[in-house]
Amino acid sequence: MAPFGIGAVIGGGANAALAALAVRAGRRTFGPAPATWPPALGDVPG
């Protein structure tokens, strides 16, 4: 069972690192998220 646990830890760490890179790239590309949404975009029916 130890090899599965080690693989899970390595995979989880790699996943977290890749997610952080994706968030950083998104923020660099699109800029910061707006503090509030305009009223026309605030409520989407559905």
PDBQT receptor file of N, H, CA, C and O in Angstrom, charges set to zero:
ATOM      1  N   MET A   1       0.807  -1.194   0.000  1.00  0.00    +0.000 N 
ATOM      2  CA  MET A   1       0.000   0.000   0.000  1.00  0.00    +0.000 C 
ATOM      3  C   MET A   1       0.855   1.265   0.000  1.00  0.00    +0.000 C 
ATOM      4  O   MET A   1       0.392   2.318  -0.438  1.00  0.00    +0.000 OA
ATOM      5  N   ALA A   2       2.071   1.182   0.474  1.00  0.00    +0.000 N 
ATOM      6  H   ALA A   2       2.448   0.327   0.830  1.00  0.00    +0.000 HD
ATOM      7  CA  ALA A   2       2.925   2.368   0.531  1.00  0.00    +0.000 C 
ATOM      8  C   ALA A   2       3.169   2.979  -0.849  1.00  0.00    +0.000 C 
ATOM      9  O   ALA A   2       3.123   4.202  -0.975  1.00  0.00    +0.000 OA
ATOM     10  N   PRO A   3       3.430   2.170  -1.899  1.00  0.00    +0.000 N 
ATOM     11  CA  PRO A   3       3.649   2.801  -3.211  1.00  0.00    +0.000 C 
ATOM     12  C   PRO A   3       2.446   3.607  -3.699  1.00  0.00    +0.000 C 
ATOM     13  O   PRO A   3       2.609   4.642  -4.344  1.00  0.00    +0.000 OA
ATOM     14  N   PHE A   4       1.234   3.129  -3.389  1.00  0.00    +0.000 N 
ATOM     15  H   PHE A   4       1.101   2.288  -2.865  1.00  0.00    +0.000 HD
ATOM     16  CA  PHE A   4       0.046   3.883  -3.802  1.00  0.00    +0.000 C 
ATOM     17  C   PHE A   4      -0.036   5.217  -3.064  1.00  0.00    +0.000 C 
ATOM     18  O   PHE A   4      -0.396   6.235  -3.654  1.00  0.00    +0.000 OA
ATOM     19  N   GLY A   5       0.294   5.212  -1.792  1.00  0.00    +0.000 N 
ATOM     20  H   GLY A   5       0.587   4.385  -1.312  1.00  0.00    +0.000 HD
ATOM     21  CA  GLY A   5       0.279   6.450  -1.011  1.00  0.00    +0.000 C 
ATOM     22  C   GLY A   5       1.319   7.440  -1.494  1.00  0.00    +0.000 C 
ATOM     23  O   GLY A   5       1.063   8.642  -1.571  1.00  0.00    +0.000 OA
ATOM     24  N   ILE A   6       2.506   6.920  -1.823  1.00  0.00    +0.000 N 
ATOM     25  H   ILE A   6       2.714   5.944  -1.761  1.00  0.00    +0.000 HD
ATOM     26  CA  ILE A   6       3.570   7.795  -2.331  1.00  0.00    +0.000 C 
ATOM     27  C   ILE A   6       3.148   8.395  -3.671  1.00  0.00    +0.000 C 
ATOM     28  O   ILE A   6       3.353   9.584  -3.914  1.00  0.00    +0.000 OA
ATOM     29  N   GLY A   7       2.563   7.578  -4.529  1.00  0.00    +0.000 N 
ATOM     30  H   GLY A   7       2.396   6.612  -4.332  1.00  0.00    +0.000 HD
ATOM     31  CA  GLY A   7       2.088   8.081  -5.820  1.00  0.00    +0.000 C 
ATOM     32  C   GLY A   7       0.986   9.115  -5.660  1.00  0.00    +0.000 C 
ATOM     33  O   GLY A   7       0.913  10.083  -6.417  1.00  0.00    +0.000 OA
ATOM     34  N   ALA A   8       0.129   8.902  -4.669  1.00  0.00    +0.000 N 
ATOM     35  H   ALA A   8       0.189   8.115  -4.054  1.00  0.00    +0.000 HD
ATOM     36  CA  ALA A   8      -0.945   9.867  -4.424  1.00  0.00    +0.000 C 
ATOM     37  C   ALA A   8      -0.382  11.204  -3.960  1.00  0.00    +0.000 C 
ATOM     38  O   ALA A   8      -0.862  12.261  -4.370  1.00  0.00    +0.000 OA
ATOM     39  N   VAL A   9       0.628  11.159  -3.111  1.00  0.00    +0.000 N 
ATOM     40  H   VAL A   9       1.018  10.300  -2.778  1.00  0.00    +0.000 HD
ATOM     41  CA  VAL A   9       1.247  12.403  -2.627  1.00  0.00    +0.000 C 
ATOM     42  C   VAL A   9       1.937  13.131  -3.771  1.00  0.00    +0.000 C 
ATOM     43  O   VAL A   9       1.796  14.346  -3.908  1.00  0.00    +0.000 OA
ATOM     44  N   ILE A  10       2.676  12.402  -4.587  1.00  0.00    +0.000 N 
ATOM     45  H   ILE A  10       2.790  11.415  -4.475  1.00  0.00    +0.000 HD
ATOM     46  CA  ILE A  10       3.364  13.024  -5.721  1.00  0.00    +0.000 C 
ATOM     47  C   ILE A  10       2.342  13.595  -6.705  1.00  0.00    +0.000 C 
ATOM     48  O   ILE A  10       2.507  14.715  -7.189  1.00  0.00    +0.000 OA
ATOM     49  N   GLY A  11       1.299  12.839  -7.001  1.00  0.00    +0.000 N 
ATOM     50  H   GLY A  11       1.164  11.930  -6.608  1.00  0.00    +0.000 HD
ATOM     51  CA  GLY A  11       0.266  13.317  -7.917  1.00  0.00    +0.000 C 
ATOM     52  C   GLY A  11      -0.473  14.522  -7.378  1.00  0.00    +0.000 C 
ATOM     53  O   GLY A  11      -0.777  15.452  -8.125  1.00  0.00    +0.000 OA
ATOM     54  N   GLY A  12      -0.767  14.514  -6.088  1.00  0.00    +0.000 N 
ATOM     55  H   GLY A  12      -0.520  13.758  -5.482  1.00  0.00    +0.000 HD
ATOM     56  CA  GLY A  12      -1.444  15.660  -5.485  1.00  0.00    +0.000 C 
ATOM     57  C   GLY A  12      -0.587  16.909  -5.518  1.00  0.00    +0.000 C 
ATOM     58  O   GLY A  12      -1.085  18.004  -5.781  1.00  0.00    +0.000 OA
ATOM     59  N   GLY A  13       0.702  16.750  -5.251  1.00  0.00    +0.000 N 
ATOM     60  H   GLY A  13       1.107  15.861  -5.038  1.00  0.00    +0.000 HD
ATOM     61  CA  GLY A  13       1.614  17.899  -5.312  1.00  0.00    +0.000 C 
ATOM     62  C   GLY A  13       1.740  18.452  -6.718  1.00  0.00    +0.000 C 
ATOM     63  O   GLY A  13       1.740  19.667  -6.918  1.00  0.00    +0.000 OA
ATOM     64  N   ALA A  14       1.847  17.558  -7.696  1.00  0.00    +0.000 N 
ATOM     65  H   ALA A  14       1.847  16.571  -7.533  1.00  0.00    +0.000 HD
ATOM     66  CA  ALA A  14       1.938  18.002  -9.087  1.00  0.00    +0.000 C 
ATOM     67  C   ALA A  14       0.646  18.692  -9.517  1.00  0.00    +0.000 C 
ATOM     68  O   ALA A  14       0.681  19.688 -10.241  1.00  0.00    +0.000 OA
ATOM     69  N   ASN A  15      -0.481  18.169  -9.077  1.00  0.00    +0.000 N 
ATOM     70  H   ASN A  15      -0.510  17.360  -8.489  1.00  0.00    +0.000 HD
ATOM     71  CA  ASN A  15      -1.775  18.771  -9.408  1.00  0.00    +0.000 C 
ATOM     72  C   ASN A  15      -1.881  20.176  -8.821  1.00  0.00    +0.000 C 
ATOM     73  O   ASN A  15      -2.338  21.098  -9.496  1.00  0.00    +0.000 OA
ATOM     74  N   ALA A  16      -1.467  20.340  -7.583  1.00  0.00    +0.000 N 
ATOM     75  H   ALA A  16      -1.096  19.591  -7.034  1.00  0.00    +0.000 HD
ATOM     76  CA  ALA A  16      -1.523  21.658  -6.942  1.00  0.00    +0.000 C 
ATOM     77  C   ALA A  16      -0.602  22.648  -7.646  1.00  0.00    +0.000 C 
ATOM     78  O   ALA A  16      -0.964  23.810  -7.831  1.00  0.00    +0.000 OA
ATOM     79  N   ALA A  17       0.590  22.193  -8.041  1.00  0.00    +0.000 N 
ATOM     80  H   ALA A  17       0.885  21.249  -7.890  1.00  0.00    +0.000 HD
ATOM     81  CA  ALA A  17       1.531  23.077  -8.730  1.00  0.00    +0.000 C 
ATOM     82  C   ALA A  17       0.977  23.497 -10.088  1.00  0.00    +0.000 C 
ATOM     83  O   ALA A  17       1.077  24.666 -10.460  1.00  0.00    +0.000 OA
ATOM     84  N   LEU A  18       0.397  22.561 -10.827  1.00  0.00    +0.000 N 
ATOM     85  H   LEU A  18       0.316  21.611 -10.525  1.00  0.00    +0.000 HD
ATOM     86  CA  LEU A  18      -0.168  22.883 -12.134  1.00  0.00    +0.000 C 
ATOM     87  C   LEU A  18      -1.363  23.821 -12.000  1.00  0.00    +0.000 C 
ATOM     88  O   LEU A  18      -1.536  24.723 -12.820  1.00  0.00    +0.000 OA
ATOM     89  N   ALA A  19      -2.179  23.620 -10.984  1.00  0.00    +0.000 N 
ATOM     90  H   ALA A  19      -2.038  22.888 -10.318  1.00  0.00    +0.000 HD
ATOM     91  CA  ALA A  19      -3.323  24.505 -10.756  1.00  0.00    +0.000 C 
ATOM     92  C   ALA A  19      -2.858  25.923 -10.428  1.00  0.00    +0.000 C 
ATOM     93  O   ALA A  19      -3.442  26.896 -10.904  1.00  0.00    +0.000 OA
ATOM     94  N   ALA A  20      -1.812  26.037  -9.618  1.00  0.00    +0.000 N 
ATOM     95  H   ALA A  20      -1.338  25.246  -9.231  1.00  0.00    +0.000 HD
ATOM     96  CA  ALA A  20      -1.288  27.363  -9.280  1.00  0.00    +0.000 C 
ATOM     97  C   ALA A  20      -0.762  28.070 -10.524  1.00  0.00    +0.000 C 
ATOM     98  O   ALA A  20      -0.958  29.274 -10.689  1.00  0.00    +0.000 OA
ATOM     99  N   LEU A  21      -0.094  27.320 -11.399  1.00  0.00    +0.000 N 
ATOM    100  H   LEU A  21       0.065  26.341 -11.265  1.00  0.00    +0.000 HD
ATOM    101  CA  LEU A  21       0.397  27.922 -12.643  1.00  0.00    +0.000 C 
ATOM    102  C   LEU A  21      -0.761  28.367 -13.537  1.00  0.00    +0.000 C 
ATOM    103  O   LEU A  21      -0.685  29.419 -14.171  1.00  0.00    +0.000 OA
ATOM    104  N   ALA A  22      -1.821  27.577 -13.588  1.00  0.00    +0.000 N 
ATOM    105  H   ALA A  22      -1.882  26.723 -13.072  1.00  0.00    +0.000 HD
ATOM    106  CA  ALA A  22      -2.976  27.934 -14.412  1.00  0.00    +0.000 C 
ATOM    107  C   ALA A  22      -3.664  29.185 -13.879  1.00  0.00    +0.000 C 
ATOM    108  O   ALA A  22      -4.066  30.048 -14.659  1.00  0.00    +0.000 OA
ATOM    109  N   VAL A  23      -3.804  29.291 -12.570  1.00  0.00    +0.000 N 
ATOM    110  H   VAL A  23      -3.477  28.590 -11.937  1.00  0.00    +0.000 HD
ATOM    111  CA  VAL A  23      -4.427  30.480 -11.973  1.00  0.00    +0.000 C 
ATOM    112  C   VAL A  23      -3.564  31.704 -12.223  1.00  0.00    +0.000 C 
ATOM    113  O   VAL A  23      -4.083  32.771 -12.552  1.00  0.00    +0.000 OA
ATOM    114  N   ARG A  24      -2.262  31.564 -12.071  1.00  0.00    +0.000 N 
ATOM    115  H   ARG A  24      -1.841  30.697 -11.803  1.00  0.00    +0.000 HD
ATOM    116  CA  ARG A  24      -1.352  32.688 -12.305  1.00  0.00    +0.000 C 
ATOM    117  C   ARG A  24      -1.430  33.143 -13.764  1.00  0.00    +0.000 C 
ATOM    118  O   ARG A  24      -1.457  34.343 -14.037  1.00  0.00    +0.000 OA
ATOM    119  N   ALA A  25      -1.465  32.197 -14.697  1.00  0.00    +0.000 N 
ATOM    120  H   ALA A  25      -1.443  31.222 -14.475  1.00  0.00    +0.000 HD
ATOM    121  CA  ALA A  25      -1.560  32.547 -16.118  1.00  0.00    +0.000 C 
ATOM    122  C   ALA A  25      -2.897  33.218 -16.425  1.00  0.00    +0.000 C 
ATOM    123  O   ALA A  25      -2.946  34.166 -17.208  1.00  0.00    +0.000 OA
ATOM    124  N   GLY A  26      -3.970  32.740 -15.823  1.00  0.00    +0.000 N 
ATOM    125  H   GLY A  26      -3.930  31.969 -15.187  1.00  0.00    +0.000 HD
ATOM    126  CA  GLY A  26      -5.273  33.360 -16.030  1.00  0.00    +0.000 C 
ATOM    127  C   GLY A  26      -5.325  34.782 -15.504  1.00  0.00    +0.000 C 
ATOM    128  O   GLY A  26      -5.881  35.671 -16.150  1.00  0.00    +0.000 OA
ATOM    129  N   ARG A  27      -4.754  34.992 -14.348  1.00  0.00    +0.000 N 
ATOM    130  H   ARG A  27      -4.303  34.270 -13.824  1.00  0.00    +0.000 HD
ATOM    131  CA  ARG A  27      -4.738  36.356 -13.787  1.00  0.00    +0.000 C 
ATOM    132  C   ARG A  27      -3.885  37.281 -14.630  1.00  0.00    +0.000 C 
ATOM    133  O   ARG A  27      -4.222  38.452 -14.808  1.00  0.00    +0.000 OA
ATOM    134  N   ARG A  28      -2.773  36.760 -15.154  1.00  0.00    +0.000 N 
ATOM    135  H   ARG A  28      -2.499  35.809 -15.009  1.00  0.00    +0.000 HD
ATOM    136  CA  ARG A  28      -1.908  37.584 -15.992  1.00  0.00    +0.000 C 
ATOM    137  C   ARG A  28      -2.615  37.903 -17.314  1.00  0.00    +0.000 C 
ATOM    138  O   ARG A  28      -2.469  39.006 -17.842  1.00  0.00    +0.000 OA
ATOM    139  N   THR A  29      -3.371  36.958 -17.844  1.00  0.00    +0.000 N 
ATOM    140  H   THR A  29      -3.489  36.062 -17.416  1.00  0.00    +0.000 HD
ATOM    141  CA  THR A  29      -4.044  37.147 -19.125  1.00  0.00    +0.000 C 
ATOM    142  C   THR A  29      -5.269  38.048 -19.007  1.00  0.00    +0.000 C 
ATOM    143  O   THR A  29      -5.440  38.972 -19.803  1.00  0.00    +0.000 OA
ATOM    144  N   PHE A  30      -6.120  37.785 -18.019  1.00  0.00    +0.000 N 
ATOM    145  H   PHE A  30      -5.981  37.035 -17.372  1.00  0.00    +0.000 HD
ATOM    146  CA  PHE A  30      -7.404  38.480 -17.924  1.00  0.00    +0.000 C 
ATOM    147  C   PHE A  30      -7.428  39.595 -16.892  1.00  0.00    +0.000 C 
ATOM    148  O   PHE A  30      -8.398  40.351 -16.838  1.00  0.00    +0.000 OA
ATOM    149  N   GLY A  31      -6.405  39.721 -16.080  1.00  0.00    +0.000 N 
ATOM    150  H   GLY A  31      -5.617  39.107 -16.124  1.00  0.00    +0.000 HD
ATOM    151  CA  GLY A  31      -6.382  40.741 -15.045  1.00  0.00    +0.000 C 
ATOM    152  C   GLY A  31      -7.172  40.292 -13.831  1.00  0.00    +0.000 C 
ATOM    153  O   GLY A  31      -7.713  39.186 -13.809  1.00  0.00    +0.000 OA
ATOM    154  N   PRO A  32      -7.240  41.139 -12.829  1.00  0.00    +0.000 N 
ATOM    155  CA  PRO A  32      -7.968  40.755 -11.618  1.00  0.00    +0.000 C 
ATOM    156  C   PRO A  32      -9.476  40.698 -11.869  1.00  0.00    +0.000 C 
ATOM    157  O   PRO A  32     -10.004  41.370 -12.755  1.00  0.00    +0.000 OA
ATOM    158  N   ALA A  33     -10.133  39.896 -11.081  1.00  0.00    +0.000 N 
ATOM    159  H   ALA A  33      -9.703  39.350 -10.362  1.00  0.00    +0.000 HD
ATOM    160  CA  ALA A  33     -11.592  39.793 -11.183  1.00  0.00    +0.000 C 
ATOM    161  C   ALA A  33     -12.221  41.090 -10.683  1.00  0.00    +0.000 C 
ATOM    162  O   ALA A  33     -11.681  41.721  -9.774  1.00  0.00    +0.000 OA
ATOM    163  N   PRO A  34     -13.351  41.499 -11.257  1.00  0.00    +0.000 N 
ATOM    164  CA  PRO A  34     -13.999  42.724 -10.795  1.00  0.00    +0.000 C 
ATOM    165  C   PRO A  34     -14.535  42.558  -9.373  1.00  0.00    +0.000 C 
ATOM    166  O   PRO A  34     -14.941  41.466  -8.974  1.00  0.00    +0.000 OA
ATOM    167  N   ALA A  35     -14.529  43.647  -8.624  1.00  0.00    +0.000 N 
ATOM    168  H   ALA A  35     -14.200  44.534  -8.948  1.00  0.00    +0.000 HD
ATOM    169  CA  ALA A  35     -15.042  43.606  -7.250  1.00  0.00    +0.000 C 
ATOM    170  C   ALA A  35     -16.550  43.374  -7.245  1.00  0.00    +0.000 C 
ATOM    171  O   ALA A  35     -17.068  42.667  -6.380  1.00  0.00    +0.000 OA
ATOM    172  N   THR A  36     -17.254  43.967  -8.208  1.00  0.00    +0.000 N 
ATOM    173  H   THR A  36     -16.833  44.540  -8.911  1.00  0.00    +0.000 HD
ATOM    174  CA  THR A  36     -18.702  43.763  -8.345  1.00  0.00    +0.000 C 
ATOM    175  C   THR A  36     -19.019  43.598  -9.823  1.00  0.00    +0.000 C 
ATOM    176  O   THR A  36     -18.273  44.062 -10.685  1.00  0.00    +0.000 OA
ATOM    177  N   TRP A  37     -20.128  42.935 -10.106  1.00  0.00    +0.000 N 
ATOM    178  H   TRP A  37     -20.734  42.557  -9.406  1.00  0.00    +0.000 HD
ATOM    179  CA  TRP A  37     -20.569  42.768 -11.485  1.00  0.00    +0.000 C 
ATOM    180  C   TRP A  37     -21.578  43.853 -11.815  1.00  0.00    +0.000 C 
ATOM    181  O   TRP A  37     -22.317  44.296 -10.935  1.00  0.00    +0.000 OA
ATOM    182  N   PRO A  38     -21.623  44.294 -13.078  1.00  0.00    +0.000 N 
ATOM    183  CA  PRO A  38     -22.659  45.242 -13.479  1.00  0.00    +0.000 C 
ATOM    184  C   PRO A  38     -24.038  44.616 -13.284  1.00  0.00    +0.000 C 
ATOM    185  O   PRO A  38     -24.171  43.395 -13.366  1.00  0.00    +0.000 OA
ATOM    186  N   PRO A  39     -25.066  45.424 -13.027  1.00  0.00    +0.000 N 
ATOM    187  CA  PRO A  39     -26.402  44.867 -12.774  1.00  0.00    +0.000 C 
ATOM    188  C   PRO A  39     -26.919  43.983 -13.908  1.00  0.00    +0.000 C 
ATOM    189  O   PRO A  39     -27.607  42.994 -13.651  1.00  0.00    +0.000 OA
ATOM    190  N   ALA A  40     -26.602  44.320 -15.144  1.00  0.00    +0.000 N 
ATOM    191  H   ALA A  40     -26.043  45.123 -15.353  1.00  0.00    +0.000 HD
ATOM    192  CA  ALA A  40     -27.106  43.530 -16.270  1.00  0.00    +0.000 C 
ATOM    193  C   ALA A  40     -26.519  42.125 -16.276  1.00  0.00    +0.000 C 
ATOM    194  O   ALA A  40     -27.145  41.201 -16.795  1.00  0.00    +0.000 OA
ATOM    195  N   LEU A  41     -25.343  41.948 -15.715  1.00  0.00    +0.000 N 
ATOM    196  H   LEU A  41     -24.834  42.698 -15.293  1.00  0.00    +0.000 HD
ATOM    197  CA  LEU A  41     -24.699  40.640 -15.706  1.00  0.00    +0.000 C 
ATOM    198  C   LEU A  41     -24.815  39.940 -14.361  1.00  0.00    +0.000 C 
ATOM    199  O   LEU A  41     -24.383  38.796 -14.221  1.00  0.00    +0.000 OA
ATOM    200  N   GLY A  42     -25.386  40.602 -13.383  1.00  0.00    +0.000 N 
ATOM    201  H   GLY A  42     -25.737  41.531 -13.497  1.00  0.00    +0.000 HD
ATOM    202  CA  GLY A  42     -25.432  40.041 -12.040  1.00  0.00    +0.000 C 
ATOM    203  C   GLY A  42     -26.357  38.853 -11.898  1.00  0.00    +0.000 C 
ATOM    204  O   GLY A  42     -25.989  37.864 -11.264  1.00  0.00    +0.000 OA
ATOM    205  N   ASP A  43     -27.554  38.922 -12.473  1.00  0.00    +0.000 N 
ATOM    206  H   ASP A  43     -27.852  39.726 -12.988  1.00  0.00    +0.000 HD
ATOM    207  CA  ASP A  43     -28.539  37.852 -12.333  1.00  0.00    +0.000 C 
ATOM    208  C   ASP A  43     -28.790  37.223 -13.697  1.00  0.00    +0.000 C 
ATOM    209  O   ASP A  43     -29.312  37.867 -14.607  1.00  0.00    +0.000 OA
ATOM    210  N   VAL A  44     -28.420  35.984 -13.819  1.00  0.00    +0.000 N 
ATOM    211  H   VAL A  44     -27.997  35.461 -13.080  1.00  0.00    +0.000 HD
ATOM    212  CA  VAL A  44     -28.644  35.255 -15.059  1.00  0.00    +0.000 C 
ATOM    213  C   VAL A  44     -29.779  34.270 -14.811  1.00  0.00    +0.000 C 
ATOM    214  O   VAL A  44     -29.665  33.410 -13.938  1.00  0.00    +0.000 OA
ATOM    215  N   PRO A  45     -30.873  34.381 -15.565  1.00  0.00    +0.000 N 
ATOM    216  CA  PRO A  45     -31.980  33.444 -15.338  1.00  0.00    +0.000 C 
ATOM    217  C   PRO A  45     -31.559  32.024 -15.707  1.00  0.00    +0.000 C 
ATOM    218  O   PRO A  45     -30.785  31.811 -16.641  1.00  0.00    +0.000 OA
ATOM    219  N   GLY A  46     -32.070  31.088 -14.975  1.00  0.00    +0.000 N 
ATOM    220  H   GLY A  46     -32.699  31.261 -14.216  1.00  0.00    +0.000 HD
ATOM    221  CA  GLY A  46     -31.713  29.730 -15.339  1.00  0.00    +0.000 C 
ATOM    222  C   GLY A  46     -32.057  28.791 -14.310  1.00  0.00    +0.000 C 
ATOM    223  O   GLY A  46     -31.819  27.593 -14.462  1.00  0.00    +0.000 OA
TER     224      GLY A  46
